Amino acid sequence: MCGNEFEHTFDLIDEYTDLQRIIAADDPKKEAEYQLKIVKVKLQAFNISTEGFDIL
C-alpha cells in the first residue's frame, strides 16, 4: 500500500469507530452532532467551507 492508501484506510477506520460511538451512545443524536462538529472543524482547517453542506 502506498501512503495515500494508508491514509484512506485510517480515515475509514476512524469513520467506522465514529459510527460505532454514535450507535453505542446513550444519546445517539447528541453524539452525532458532536461528530459533525469535529468534521466541520477538520474541513475548516483545510479552508473548506461547510456552508450549504447541511441537508437537515
N, C-alpha and C positions, 0 to 999 in steps of 0.2 A: 504494500500500500504506500502511496505517496503521501506527502504532507497534507494535501487537501482532503484526501480520503480519510485520514486520521481525524482531521478537524470535523468533517461531516459525521463521522462515526461518533465522536464525542458529543457533538451537538444533538444527535438523535438519542443518545443515552440520556443526556440532560433533559430532553423533551419527554422521554419515556418516564423518567423519575418524577418530573414535574406533574405529569398526568396522574401518576400513582399517588402523589401527595394530595392532589385535588380529590381523587376518589376516596382516599382514606381519611380526609379531614372531617372534623366534627361539623364544620360549616363549609361545604364544598364551594358555595358561591363566594364566600369571603376569601378562601384560598385561591380561587381562580382569579379574582380581582387583584390579589397580591401578585400572582404570577404575571398577570398582564402589566402591572406597574413595572416589574423587573424588565420585561421585554421592551417596554417603551423606553426605559432609561438606556438600555443597551443600544436600541436603534438611534436614539438621540445622540449617543456618544459617537456615532458614525455620521452625524449630521443628516440623519434620515428623519424627515418629518412624519409624525404619526397622524397628522390631521387628515381626516377623510378615511381613516382605516376602520373606524368604529362602524359596525353593522347593526348594533343593537339600538 
